[in-house]
Each structure stands twice: as structure tokens, then as C-alpha cells.
């Protein structure tokens, strides 16, 4: 990478319990834990070229002056979506529900050839469970 290059290194979700969120994504979606700090205020999962990170909500509030509302499973979902790509959407969708995710939309084929289903995780974040996006003809 050159010094003028940039890339998406991680996405941070603010959650009340970093260990619980990390464990949920590890056990449900098979993502690999990079680390959780000893104080459990921050953790990361390896997702390939980027990392999915969790920061304890109160810790995050002390790190930035930007106000935000914490995600809550019984409120409207935050305006963000995580996409988990898999070959067997139906099986992973069921696994997520069994692990405590809230079903939103059962998997269905899309006109562009992708299969997509939606759940909300234990903190209320919207998770798309899908197959790879097929290249569209121009």
C-alpha cells in the first residue's frame, strides 16, 4: 500500500456488552476473534480484509464528543446494515435465530440472483445474510 492509499480497516458497533456481542458473532456467523481488551470495553473480529469491532457504549461516549443513540433491540434499527456472506443463507438464517437473533425477513431470491434474508442481532443491529452478489450485465 502506498502512503496515499486508504482502505476500510474496521467498522465499530457501539454495544452495552462487548464480550456478548463478540461471542454472538463468533458462534453464530463463524467470525474469528482477534481480541477483546481485558476491561472488555473494546473487541475485534477478523472478517477478512476488514475487522468488525465492538466498543462498549459508555467507553465510546468518553472517546468522542459526537452524540449518538445506542442501538436497542426493542427500538428502530440504527441506519446501518451488516452483510454476512455465505453459501447457505437458509441454514445461517436459522442458526442466527436459534442464537437469539430476531427474524426480520426470511431468505428469498432477488432478481439479480442473490439470496437475501435479514435478522436483527442481540443489540438490534440489522444483519443481512446473503450469497455473493453476482456480477450484473452492463
Secondary structure by P-SEA (a helix, b strand, c coil): cccccccccccccccccaaaaaaaaaaaccccccccccccccccccccccccccccaaaaaaaccbbbbccccccccccbbbbbbcccaaaaaaaaaaacccccccccccccbbbbbbbbcccbbbbbbbcccccccc
